[in-house]
Amino acid sequence: MLCAMESPVTREHCAALDAADPLAFARERFVLPEGVIYLDGNSLGALPRSVAPRLREAVERDWAHGLIRSWNDAGWYSAPQRAAARIARLIGAQPDQVMVADSISVNLFKLLAGAIGIQRRRDPRRTVLVAERGNFPTDVYLDASVAALYGLELVCPEPHEVRQAMTLAGDRLALVQLTHVHYRSGRIHDMPGITAQAHAQGALVIWDLAHTAGAMPVSLDALEVDFAVGCGYKYLNGGAGAPAFVYVARRWIDSFEQPLVGWHGHARPFAFEHHWEPAPGIGRLQCGTQPVLSLLALEAALEAFDGIDLDLLRAKSMAMTTLFTDLLEASPGFGTEAGLGLASPREAAARGSQVSLTHPQGYAIVQALIARGVIGDFRAPDILRFGFAPLYLSHVDVHDAALALREVVLSRAWDRPEFLARKAVT
Ligand SMILES: *Cc1c(COP(=O)(O)O)cnc(C)c1O
């Protein structure tokens, strides 16, 4: 057997870690299929138990019987603010600065345009937007599109050269748009340092928290972050296509000119007035009618975070990603010999709740793992991505997943036609 070597951490030891895990109780809050170790909660969160009953009620009672009355009587109209208030705690924000609406892509457009408007009124000579090369594509596309629309100069340095690029832009720096935890590598940007530097230069920051919210604590208010967006369907477990959230610091809300002036962001939507007038407060970030069923699913899903201490969440996340890499590195074939490399920072404190590996046959390896019930994902060209959602994974899961990966790589179990053929969604 190729993988007969004893792992440094035994399964028994992992079971003991689970017995002492202060967050172990949260697993009961999720519906997870038998025989599956789910390491893709960073892409689509697992199903919280609270969601199905809420959706059944929303469809069978509120829609079927309440009909249009449910906008008022079943609280459909206020659902975005209720969901936002739950998210606010997870991102260190007072709730009156958070709104749930649309997708990250759409919200990024609103924030970029609104922030550019604010900067133009403060100092029109500020014309540089610093973003980063290799960010999640939607962010890169929107940065480029909005920069072109509004006549900004877009500067896209490598992530480790962002602060230098900011310094170079000097007092022409208007905006910085970055993602806190990188979607491929899991590398964490220095949010306090970059935010402080941007402010010292008179610029504003827009942080994308797609891989942060629900995986680790963050303190938007305390760090005086200006704007942020985040995802509803990743670590927040809102379900496929769940709406995203958007954060605008209180000090900017009144001067924030939202470019997508839909009727739900109007001060009086049901007055049906000819001219648009922004809703007071964060409500102006709304645009059109929201996907109510998705919104209610997200709201119910957020109950999984009730009473969860976010420092414990982060501690467990770091323990799990460390356990995973330790187990892999102890394997005789790990590293160059088996073609596997580590694409995440080595230090747990420098990465989010994921471990990314590289392998030329990454896609097939992930498929072979999925066939064995270990679900991760693949990001072209060669990244194997494993997310560790601390609410529903155990240390034993991590142990078994690492062993399965070792076995698939070392035995070349991935080298079969059914694992090599690419599907549409990877
Ligand atoms: C997942 C993700 C998105 C998703 O954008 P949507 O428009 O909500 O689909 C955006 N940015 C980052 C960094 C992501 O990881």
The ligand as a Tripos MOL2 file, in Angstrom:
@<TRIPOS>MOLECULE
LIG
   15    15     1     0     0
SMALL
NO_CHARGES

@<TRIPOS>ATOM
      1 C1        -18.2660   34.2120   -5.0240 C.3       1 LIG1
      2 C2        -17.7200   35.5490   -5.2650 C.ar      1 LIG1
      3 C3        -18.4860   36.5130   -5.9290 C.ar      1 LIG1
      4 C4        -19.8500   36.1730   -6.4270 C.3       1 LIG1
      5 O1        -20.5080   37.2340   -7.0550 O.3       1 LIG1
      6 P1        -22.0460   37.1340   -7.3700 P.3       1 LIG1
      7 O2        -22.3190   38.2970   -8.2300 O.co2     1 LIG1
      8 O3        -22.7700   37.2510   -6.0580 O.co2     1 LIG1
      9 O4        -22.3290   35.8280   -8.0420 O.co2     1 LIG1
     10 C5        -17.9310   37.7740   -6.0780 C.ar      1 LIG1
     11 N1        -16.6960   38.0720   -5.6100 N.ar      1 LIG1
     12 C6        -15.9430   37.1510   -4.9750 C.ar      1 LIG1
     13 C7        -14.5930   37.5240   -4.4750 C.3       1 LIG1
     14 C8        -16.4210   35.8600   -4.8030 C.ar      1 LIG1
     15 O5        -15.6710   34.9450   -4.2090 O.3       1 LIG1
@<TRIPOS>BOND
     1     1     2 1
     2     2     3 ar
     3     2    14 ar
     4     3     4 1
     5     3    10 ar
     6     4     5 1
     7     5     6 1
     8     6     7 2
     9     6     8 1
    10     6     9 1
    11    10    11 ar
    12    11    12 ar
    13    12    13 1
    14    12    14 ar
    15    14    15 1
@<TRIPOS>SUBSTRUCTURE
     1 LIG1         1 GROUP 0 **** ****
